[in-house]
Amino acid sequence: MSPERVQEELPGELCPAAQLPVTLEKRLETTGRPIAAFKFGGTSLLGADRMLHAANLVRDAFRCSNVVVVVSAMKGVTDRLLSIAQLLAEGKLTRARNHAESVLDLHFCALEEFGLSQEDDDRVRRALQLLGGDLLHEIPARGSIAATPELADRLGSFGERLSARLFAAALQKTGLSAVPVVSSDFVLTCDTFRDAKPQLEQTRQLGRDVLLPLLEAGVVPVVTGFIGATPDGRITTLGRNSSDYSGAIIAHVVEAVELVIWTDVDGVYTSNPNESSEARLLHDLSYDEAHALAAGGAKVLHPHVLPLAAETEMTVWIRNTFRPHVRGTRIGSPAALAVAECGGAA
């Protein structure tokens, strides 16, 4: 029997307020409610139905916590955007424009399927059109452009920026107040394009000014993962597959009680469940145990997530967007895990 079939249903786990009573008091000081950070991967956001399903997960959690959301680009979009840079370098301008237009069409189709009111649909459509205009502006009428890392970062950033605007609209469809937030407004990085390193202290200070007023007002910020900016405002990215790291950075900025990484697997396994019938889903891991699994080659988390989480004793969950009744894997400090085991969690 697959390990996922023996998981218990724990619907109450969507309320993060119950998970870390040891550190909760500190984080209630600014908002009056605990803060949870939800990060959704590209598979979780591919199309209107999946976005609305993910939005309902946020709505459920919002009953007892303030929530900040970090989004990836829709699955496959970043690859399409990065391919535009190479096409531009080869002077294949028509193909480059076709790639860009196909990315935009994907998002406009999702918007149509949301079934928003005419006013809301017009507002979101205008925002997407403005972003689309910026993307198409990157493609010249003639000639070629060198495929520099800086150009790749600028093009690659559009996936998350489009996704954030759509997901904020999906949240509004569920009745929540939500706004898209571009992380390059406060995630300050070096200028190593394609693999930029965030300057965490400055990012924390700038990010709190942006995000805390929204959380205090009961608004859900929908923040772009993956991207930042240099001090002079040039778009950077934190490297491929770095949205988990972005989630940890945003969670760190707002002192979230938990970071919930919503993905398409039930949690962390002892081995690849697609390759081994003996793979076992791990319910609880300490930071050190999770780090050891990652060091051994397991695809657990971006390597920078756990150090940030450990710094504030934040609990990290790996959960399946499509099977939210499954508990998933909890990663935390030994003390916090012990408190939960002893009934400290409600």
N, C-alpha and C positions, 0 to 999 in steps of 0.2 A: 504493500500500500504506500502511495506517495505520502511523504510527511505532511504536505499541505492539507490532506484530507482528514487529519486528526486534530486540526487546530480548533480551539474553542472560540465561540463567538463572544466578543466583548464590546458591545456597542457603546458602552460608557467610556471607552478609551479615547473617543474623539474629544473629550473634555480635558484638555491638558492641565487645568487648574489642580487636578487631583494628584499629579505625578511627583512633584518635588516640594513637599511641605517644608523641607529644611531651608531652602533658599527662596521660598515664595515671598516672604515678607519684604525683602529688599526690593523685589521687582514690582510690588504693588504700590510703591511710593509715588510713581509718576502717573499711572493710569487708573488706579483703583481696581483693576482687574489684571490677572496674569496675561502675559503675551505669549502666543504661540507663533512660530514661523513655519509656514507650509511651503515646501518647494515641490513644484510639479515638473516632471521631465517631459520631453517632447512627445513620447508615446501617449502620455496622459492627456495631451492637448490637441491631438490630431483630429480636427473636425469639430463641428458644432456639438454633436451629441456628447463627445468626451469632455469638451470644455464645460458644458452645462452640468454633467455628472460631477466633475471636479469642483465646480462652483457650489454644488449642493453639499459637498464635504466641508467646505469652508463655512457655509451657512450653519451646518450642524455644530461645528466647533465654536462658532461665534456666540452661541447661546451662553457659554460660560467663560469665554476668553476673548480678548482682542486678538486679531489675527493679522499678520503681515504675510503676504504671498510673494514668492519669488518664482518666476516662470522662465522656462527654456523656450527656445523657438519650437514650432511644430516639427515633429519628426521629419527629417529629410530636407528641411528648408535651409539650414546652415550650409549643407553640402552644395545645394543649388546656388546659393549666394556666393560662396567661395569660388565656384566654377566660373562665375562671371568675370572674376579678376583675370583668370587665365585666358578666357575668350577675348577680353579687351587687349591683353598683351599680344594676342595673335591677330588682332585687327578684325575679329569675327563679330562685328557690331550687331548685326541682325540677330544672330544667335544669342548674344548677350542680352539684348532687349527682350527676346522671347523668354529667356530664363527669368528675367526680372518680372515680366508681365504674368508669367505662370505662378510665381510666388504671390503676387498681389491678388490674382484671381482666386487662389486657394483661400485667402483671408476674406475676400468679399463674399465668396460662396458661404463660408461659415456664418458671416454676419447675417446674410439673408435667412439662413435656417434658424437663427435665434428667435425670430418672430417678435422683435422689439416693436414698441410703439413707433409711429412715423417720426415723431420728434427725436426720440432716442436713436433710431436708425440713422436719421439724417446727420445727427451730431457725430456718431461714431464713424459713419461713412466719410464725412469731411476730414476727420482726423486721419483715417487710413489713406485717403487721397493725398493729403499733404505729405505723409510719409512716403507714399508711392512716388510722388513728384520728386522728392529728394533722392530716392533710389534711382529713378530713371535719369536724373540729372548727372549721375556718376558715369553715364554712358554717352560718350561724345558722338557727334553727328558723323565724324569721319576720323580716320587715322587710327592710332593705337596708343595704349597707355602701359607703362611698365607695371608689372604685377608685383608691386612692393608690399611688404608686410603691413605698412600703414594703410594702403588701399584695401587689403584683405580684411583688416579689422573694421574699417569703415563699412564695407559691404556686409560683412558677417554680422554686424550689430543690428541690421534691420530685422532679422528674424525675431529676436527678443522684443524689439520695440513694437513690431506689429502684434506679436502675441500678447503683450501686456495690455494694449488697448482693447483687444478683443476680449481678454479674460475679465477685465474690469467691467465690460458690458455684460458678460455672462453673469457676474456677481450681481449687477444691478437687476438683471432679469429675475434673480432669486429674491429680490427685496432688500439686498444689502447696499449700503452706500460705499462706493469704491472709486478709486482714481488710479490711473497708470502713473508710475514714477520711473523715470529713466535713471538708472544707477550711475551713469556717467556724470550726473549732477553732483554726486558726493563721493563715489568710490574713486579716490585719488590713487594713481599708479605711477610707476616709472614709465619710460618711453621704450621699453622692450616690446615692440608690437608682436602680436600673436602669442606672447607668453609674459604679459605684464605682471609685475608684483605690486600688490596693493600696499599703500602706506596706511597701516591700520589705525594708528592713533588719530591722524588727520581725518581719515574716513569716518571714524566713530564720531568725532566732534561734528563734522558736517552732516552726517547721516541722522544724528539725533535731532538736529535742527529741522530737518526735512520730515522725518517720519513720526516723531513723538507727537507733534501737534495734530497730525491726522489720526493717530491712534486714540489720543485723548478725546477727539471729537466723535469717536465711534465709526471712523471711516477705515475701510480696508485698503491699505496701500498695495498695489500690484507692481512689484519691482522687477525690472529686467535683470535676469541673471547674466553671467558671462562677460559683461562689459564694464569698463571704467573709462577714465580719461586722465591724460597728463595734466600737470598744473596749468599748462597753457591751453587746455580745452580740446586736445586731439583725442579722438576715440581710440581706445585700446581694448583688447580682450585678454582674459586671464588664461587663455589656452583652451584647446578642445576638451570637452567633457568636464568643464570647470563649474558648471551651474550648481553642483552640490556645494562647492567651495563658496560660491556666491551666496547660497542659502545660509551657510554658516557665518559668513561675514555680516549679512543683514541681521541674523538672529543675535549675533554678538553686539551689533550696534544698538539694538533696542532692548538688550538684556532679556531675551526671551527665555521662558522656562524650558521650552522644548523646541527642537527643530524636527519636523516630520518630513521625511523625504519620501514623497509619493512616487512610486515607480510601477513597473509591470511585473514584479516578482513579489513573493510573499514575505521576503526578508532575507537574512543572511543564512546560508547553508554551510554545512561542513565541507561540501564539495559541490561541483556543478550538478544540479538535479537532472539536467538534460543528458548527462553523460554517465551518471551513477545511480542505480536503483537504491543504493544505501545512503544517499545524501539525506542529511537530517537538518531540519530547520532549527536554528538556534533562537531560543526565546529571549535570553538576556546575555549581554556581554559587557565586561568592563571596557574602559577605553584601551587598556593595555592588551586585552584579549583581541579586541577588534583590530588594533594596530598590528598585532602579531599575525593575524590572518591576512591582512593586507600585505605585510612584508613577505609572506609566504606565497604571494601571487594571487590571492583571492581578490576578486573585483568587489570589494566591500564599499569603499567610499574614496573620494578624492583624498590624497594623503594629508592635506592641510585642514580637513574638517575636524578631525579628532583633537588635535592640539588646541584649536579655538574652543571647542566644546568643553574640554577639560579645564580650561582657564576659568570658566564661570560655572563649572559643574552643571552644564546644560545637558539634559537628556536628549539623545538622538534616536529617532525611530525610523526604521525602514519598513514601509508598508505598501501594500498593493492597491493602487487606485481602483482597480476593477473588482477587488475582493475586500472591501473595507471592513467586512465582518471578521476577517482574519486578523489576529492580534499583531502579527509582524514581529520584528526583532527590536528590542530596546537596548540601547548602549548608554551606559552612564558610569558614574563613580561607584565603587563597591559599596560605599555608605548609602547612597541613594537607592541602589538596587536592593540592599538589605532592608531598608525602611519599607519599600514597596512590598517585599516578600513577607514582612511581618505585619502587613495590614495598614501601613502608614498611608497608602493611597486609598482614596475613597472609592 
